[in-house]
Amino acid sequence: MVKLLLWLLLLAVCWPLALLALVLYPFLWLLSIPFRVVRAVLEGLVDLVRALFFLPARLLGGRA
C-alpha cells in the first residue's frame, strides 16, 4: 500500500518518471532474484554454523 501511495505521489509530481518506474520495476525485480537466492543460502549457512557451535552446550544440557 505504501508503494502505491508513493507511486501516486510521484505520478502527481513527475509523471514521466512515474511511468518509467512502472516499466522498470519488473526488470529490477527479476534482477534481484539471484541476490535473494544467495541471501537464503548464506542465512542457511550461518544457521548451520550457529547450530554446530552451540551443539556441545546443548548436549551438556544448556538452554535451548
C-alpha positions as CSV (number, residue, x, y, z in Angstrom):
1,M,0.0,0.0,0.0
2,V,2.9,2.4,0.8
3,K,4.5,1.6,-2.6
4,L,1.2,2.5,-4.3
5,L,0.9,5.8,-2.4
6,L,4.5,6.7,-3.1
7,W,4.0,5.9,-6.8
8,L,0.8,8.1,-6.9
9,L,2.7,10.9,-5.3
10,L,5.5,10.5,-7.9
11,L,2.8,10.4,-10.6
12,A,1.4,13.7,-9.4
13,V,4.8,15.4,-9.2
14,C,6.6,14.0,-12.2
15,W,4.5,11.7,-14.4
16,P,7.3,10.7,-16.9
17,L,9.4,9.4,-14.1
18,A,6.5,7.6,-12.6
19,L,5.8,5.8,-15.8
20,L,9.5,4.9,-16.2
21,A,9.4,3.5,-12.7
22,L,6.3,1.5,-13.6
23,V,8.0,0.0,-16.6
24,L,11.4,-0.7,-15.0
25,Y,10.1,-2.2,-11.7
26,P,9.5,-5.8,-13.1
27,F,13.0,-5.8,-14.6
28,L,14.6,-4.8,-11.4
29,W,12.6,-7.4,-9.6
30,L,13.9,-10.1,-12.0
31,L,17.5,-8.9,-11.5
32,S,17.1,-9.1,-7.7
33,I,16.2,-12.8,-7.7
34,P,19.8,-14.2,-7.7
35,F,20.6,-11.9,-4.8
36,R,17.7,-13.3,-2.9
37,V,18.9,-16.9,-3.5
38,V,22.4,-16.0,-2.3
39,R,20.9,-14.4,0.8
40,A,18.8,-17.5,1.5
41,V,21.9,-19.8,1.1
42,L,24.0,-17.5,3.4
43,E,21.3,-17.5,6.1
44,G,21.2,-21.3,5.9
45,L,25.0,-21.5,6.3
46,V,25.0,-19.1,9.2
47,D,22.3,-21.1,10.9
48,L,24.3,-24.3,10.3
49,V,27.4,-22.8,11.8
50,R,25.5,-21.5,14.8
51,A,23.9,-24.9,15.4
52,L,27.3,-26.6,15.2
53,F,28.8,-24.0,17.5
54,F,26.1,-24.5,20.2
55,L,25.9,-28.3,19.8
56,P,28.3,-29.1,22.7
57,A,26.4,-26.8,25.1
58,R,23.1,-28.3,24.1
59,L,24.5,-31.8,24.6
60,L,25.7,-30.8,28.1
61,G,22.2,-29.6,29.0
62,G,22.4,-25.9,28.3
63,R,19.5,-23.7,27.4
64,A,17.9,-24.1,24.0
